[in-house]
Amino acid sequence: MSNFPIFDNHQNLLGEFVPFSRQMLDDKPLLEAMCSWRNSNLKFFLDQKPSTIESTIRYFENVISNESQNMFFMTDVNGDFVGHFGFKQISSSVAELDNLVRSPTSLITDYVKFAELALINEVFRRVYSEIRLRVFSSNVLARRIHEDLGFKLIETVKLKIVRTPDGFL
């Protein structure tokens, strides 16, 4: 996999997507930033266990070794990491956008929308003909961005929490 650019509507370069790679496993500041980003956004994840460096490394290793999953860091024009986003293969023609997380760094207006558009174009370039995603109904900002790019609600699923002897599932 290679990097690909993020442009605005006027073709100004805003940053790029950089694929997850094994050498990033040794980048302690990056791993710490990922933990912080995720922990700051736990309410938007089904799995709400706080991240640690160890769990982040396991996550990285799983993503890198899973051929159906494609995760990328988003950078700004200075090359600074400002979040991550990716997609996974659902079938030979369907991909699902997954794991949009951004840093608390101040970004230009609509950066995330333009990043999502760049990712959508990359997914379609890779021969997928359909893109899906899942988002909490309470995540109004994410829903608005997705809807602005043409996504339509096709199903709602009620969530439940289950307590087990070991904790929550």
ABEGO torsion letter per residue (X at the ends): XBBBBBBBAAGBBAEBBBBBBAAAAABAAAAAAAAAAAAAAAAABABABBBBAAAAAAAAAAAAABAABBBBBBBBAAGBBAEBBBBBBABAABBBBBGBBBBABBBBBGAAAAAAAAAAAAAAAAGBABBBBBBBAABAAAAAAAAAAGBBBABBBBBBBBBBAAEBX
